[in-house]
Amino acid sequence: MNKPTVIVTGGAGYIGSHTIIELLEKTNYHVVSIDNFSNSSKETYSNIKKITNKDIDAHTIDLCDREKTFDVFKQYPNVVGVIHFAAYKAVPESVADPYKYYHNNINSELNVLEACLKFNVKNFIFSSSCSVYGNIDSLPVNEQTKLNKAESPYAFTKQVGEEILKDYSKAFPHLQMIALRYFNPVGAHISGLNGENPINKPSSLVPIITQTASGRMKEMNVWGTDYKTRDGSCIRDYIHVSDIALAHINALEYLVDNKQYSSFSIFNLGTGNGVSVLEAIASFEKVSGQKLNYKIGSRRPGDVEAIYSDTSFTEKELGWKAKYSLDEMMASAWKWEQNIAKQSK
């Protein structure tokens, strides 16, 4: 196959699938997805087809299997880049089962990096997280902010993941790498045809909100209202998933066009605005007209009190800025939830 190819790991997942949609609609790359459906569904590929009317190559393998990972890469001689999403991401689960997170998130990254070296893939984008910052005294955080102790095994796997990239960049400077530190991805594709619908019980705020509103969950918890924030609940930088997806296109072109100063760069992906859990709930209730059934619970292990991003470096270097408002994020998530309800009838 002569057409330039991009391999997306975790392509059936939440951010991966939205990134594939943007790749299909805004670039001429051939797209290959790798996913083992541990927390996603094959139906996601149908959603992508409905939106884009384009096909992708999909491989069902576990990236912790080194040889099977190599077998996929071997099939595509013209891979310009890899976007590596595949990882477990639930903070509470990582606290309860650290082995699962260390084994999967670190081994899969190592195998994909080894495949890049073996098959001469020069560009690699890593799905990192704002959780690498830990609890921060001074906000907003930027790319030079010192990382504190990780508050969960999940966050630690992202810190380790970035350290691995730093070491690889020194040993293999021809491999150009970017770590994108996501803040809190929410929302759904504007069509309402693709969004977050985890196979396992959701741990992220917005799918918990929408599933509570639709009746899939009886009630939801607000985990702690005794933090030192303006209303006592945790503060996060919520960002629309399609904004994050577009950032990957910009990051890939940044690498392909050799705009990097060094072989490893880090960029924050956020809006620059901190929103509390209670404010997010209020936004959802406003745009949906639904009253949420929620109760106040105690703090959840592994949660950071408050974090939001300084996005100026990303805006300058990648030419990217988030566009969607909080209300638009919530409205798109609710549209997606309603679509799920229709399909299940």
Secondary structure, DSSP 4 states (H G I P E B T S, - for coil): --S-EEEEETTTSHHHHHHHHHHHHH---EEEEE---SSS-THHHHHHHHHH----EEE---TT-HHHHHHHHHT-TTEEEEEE------HHHHHH-HHHHIIIIIHHHHHHHHHHHHTT--EEEEEEEGGGG-S-SSSSB-TTSPP---SSHHHHHHHHHHHHHHHHHHH-TTSEEEEEEE-EEE---TTSSS----SSPP-SHHHHHHHHHHTSSS-EEEE-S-SSSSSSS-EE-EEEHHHHHHHHHHHHHHHHTT--SSSEEEEEES-S--EEHHHHHHHHHHHH-PPP-EEEEPPPTT--SB--B--HHHHHHH-------HHHHHHHHHHHHHHHHHHH-
